[in-house]
């Protein structure tokens, strides 16, 4: 079996002495797939995204690296040492600035321009996908199953089918799919190529029926395909759209949270917050996560309910994401500045309302969720959002304030406080309701949330994708 994704389970960096060191990669996809793909019969194919990744790949035979000993389980990863210029065009610009924004409803029509530079980035995206398809064709055994993961590889299924028609090909989109209105803004040839690319698969997967319906609607509008009851008929093929809502593997997560580095951070956080209730969040600093409005909601909570002053603290861990993109750097800076403004307005001599940290510290993220009384997940749009599921497992009684625009809301609505991610005042009211829950109601809600969070853990989720190819 071959699993293919832009980012793999392992990333490299240079330490203070200039030596290469490998560690578990960040991001929801890597977290989800690592335990599920740890098999000697599985090869994980990804791009070497940094100079350190490229050096590690170039010094390994066939760019293949054993995953044992890297906090990622077993198996092997093949890191493609692609031209940095191709990665910059395909990933940093086209995938991030176009596809990510389309899929998350963040397109700014006032500045959206399809010019020669954009066309160059599209050409890089095509080259990038062709490199993956060619590499998979060389790696996969006869009749093997291939799982192409996420929007970075939308063109791979059709390309791979042309090279290796014997393979069984699955494609899974971890983000939402763009609405039909947003997708229609793409140049027609690009929109057609993306849809035809995905429809080269034998099974197309999503986290939520909402995202599958958006894909089907786009295929009908742009390609004239027939879409009905989770099936797209196009070019003489019937392609099923499957729903696989990824859950969390509770055992390994709780084992990791029990390790000394996490426990040390738990103790430090307990010392910092004392007996205050903790409203937590753990996110990447990128606009779709809606951190800025989350901070506004916390400030509104304290203004509307001054009784929480000195009794509640907001601990927000927002680790830097895509800092090579100016928009993401600016967003990170804006969030840091807003947290400081809230503290300047509301803090007292013995109370700081917001603790805002932008360090990438996985053990501290686990510790913060462990200490959470209320978890805030207010994404503008999210394919799933695993933090919502991890958080309710790591804390015995945390309440969840959850954006209804997440895939997780499909399963967790019965236990969560659902909010419109644009509505700051309603989010503040939901935070207050979550903080003041009666113990019995809190326990009832938490039981429902925990059951939903573990309903389809990664290994079962992966097996469901494979079974869809039989």
Helices and strands as residue ranges (DSSP letters): E 2-5, E 10-14, E 20-24, H 28-36, E 43-47, H 51-58, G 61-63, E 64-66, E 76-80, H 84-87, I 88-100, H 101-103, H 116-139, E 145-149, G 151-153, H 156-163, E 168-173, H 180-183, H 188-198, E 203-206, H 209-223, E 226-228, E 231-234, E 237-243, H 250-257, H 260-273, E 277-284, G 287-289, H 291-304, G 306-308, E 312-319, H 326-346, E 354-357, H 362-370, E 374-377, H 386-394, E 399-403, H 409-412, E 417-419, H 424-435, H 439-453, H 458-467
